[in-house]
Amino acid sequence: MVNMIKKLAFATDHTAITMRDKIKKNLQDVMGYDVKEFVSSEVEICDYPDYAYNVAYAVVNKMVDRGVLICGTGIGMSIAANKIKGIIAAVCWDENSAKFAAQHNNANIICLGSWGTTATEICNRIKIFLNTPFDERHLRRIKKIKELEKL
């Protein structure tokens, strides 16, 4: 099966500013993705919900195929992105969670933490997430998740 994911929306908050360029370069030059970056020029502090919204907006409006969000833990970005109808943003703390976020949950945004990890580890998780196809046997559960958006 050919990977149809070509375009990514990518954003980090201030916690990942030192590794952001390395990750973006890997996404573009090594993995071959077209990356639309939403960046903060703030080194000390920025409001991660703004970047989560920008990436989520790009994903739900099909400007990109998937999204990548990085903050200190990945949790805040995930909470913010999941407020947007049509988004399934998953915090992935290792390779298995990245695989299952795609395979079982059909997540369209991966959220990662920059604290206590390296750019290389983050890139590995992103690669696994983007290259793992959704397993259709989980579709019934995904439909139930989408029903929750109506509450």
C-alpha positions in Angstrom: 0.0 0.0 0.0 1.4 3.4 -1.0 1.4 6.1 1.6 -0.8 8.9 0.4 0.2 11.4 3.0 2.1 14.2 1.4 1.4 17.4 3.2 1.8 18.1 6.9 0.9 21.0 9.2 3.6 21.4 11.9 3.8 23.6 15.0 5.7 23.7 18.2 5.5 25.9 21.2 8.5 27.5 22.9 9.5 24.3 24.7 10.6 22.7 21.4 12.2 25.7 19.8 15.7 24.3 20.0 14.7 21.1 18.1 12.1 22.5 15.8 14.4 23.1 12.8 16.0 19.6 13.0 12.5 18.0 13.1 11.2 20.1 10.2 14.4 19.3 8.2 13.9 15.6 8.8 10.2 15.8 7.8 11.1 17.6 4.5 14.5 16.3 3.5 14.6 12.7 4.9 10.9 11.8 4.9 9.9 13.9 1.8 6.9 15.7 3.2 5.6 19.1 2.2 5.5 20.9 5.5 3.3 23.9 6.3 4.8 25.3 9.5 3.1 27.5 12.0 5.9 28.9 14.1 6.3 31.1 17.1 9.2 33.5 17.2 8.8 33.7 21.0 11.7 32.0 22.7 10.4 32.3 26.3 6.7 31.7 26.1 3.9 31.4 23.6 0.3 30.2 23.8 0.1 26.7 22.4 -3.7 26.7 21.8 -3.1 29.2 19.0 -0.7 26.8 17.2 -3.0 23.7 17.9 -5.9 25.6 16.4 -3.9 26.6 13.3 -2.7 23.0 12.7 -6.2 21.5 13.4 -7.8 24.1 11.1 -5.4 23.1 8.3 -6.2 19.4 8.8 -10.0 19.7 8.9 -10.1 22.0 5.9 -7.9 19.5 4.0 -5.1 22.0 3.4 -2.8 19.2 4.6 -3.1 15.4 5.1 -2.0 15.2 8.8 -0.7 17.4 11.6 2.2 17.3 14.0 2.1 19.3 17.3 4.8 19.5 19.9 4.7 21.1 23.3 6.4 20.2 26.6 4.3 17.1 27.2 2.0 16.9 24.1 -1.0 17.0 26.4 -1.9 20.7 26.1 -1.6 20.6 22.3 -3.8 17.5 22.2 -6.5 19.0 24.5 -6.6 22.1 22.4 -6.6 20.4 19.0 -9.3 17.9 20.1 -11.7 20.8 20.6 -11.9 21.2 16.8 -14.7 19.1 15.3 -13.2 16.4 13.0 -9.8 16.2 14.8 -8.5 13.1 16.5 -5.3 14.3 18.1 -3.3 11.6 20.1 -0.4 12.1 22.5 2.3 9.6 21.6 5.0 9.0 24.1 6.7 6.1 22.4 6.7 4.1 19.1 3.9 1.8 20.1 1.5 4.7 21.0 2.4 6.3 17.6 1.6 3.1 15.8 -1.7 2.5 17.6 -2.8 6.1 17.3 -2.8 5.7 13.6 -3.8 2.0 13.3 -6.5 1.8 15.9 -7.7 5.4 16.4 -7.3 6.9 12.9 -5.7 10.0 14.5 -5.1 12.8 12.1 -2.7 14.8 14.4 0.2 13.4 16.5 1.0 15.3 19.6 4.4 14.9 21.1 6.3 16.1 24.2 9.7 17.8 23.9 10.7 17.4 27.5 12.8 14.3 28.2 13.2 13.2 24.6 15.3 14.0 21.6 14.5 15.2 18.1 15.6 11.8 16.7 13.1 10.0 19.0 10.3 12.5 18.0 11.1 12.0 14.3 10.9 8.2 14.7 7.5 8.5 16.3 6.3 10.8 13.6 7.5 8.4 10.9 5.8 5.4 12.5 2.6 7.5 12.9 2.6 8.6 9.3 3.5 5.2 7.8 1.0 3.1 9.7 -2.4 2.6 7.9 -5.7 2.7 9.7 -7.1 -0.8 10.4 -10.7 -0.7 9.2 -11.8 -3.2 11.9 -11.7 -0.3 14.3 -14.1 1.9 12.2 -17.1 1.1 14.4 -15.3 2.7 17.4 -14.2 5.7 15.5 -17.8 6.3 14.4 -18.8 6.3 18.0 -16.1 8.9 18.8 -17.4 11.1 16.1 -20.9 10.7 17.6 -19.6 12.3 20.8 -19.0 15.5 18.9 -22.7 16.0 18.7 -23.1 16.1 22.5 
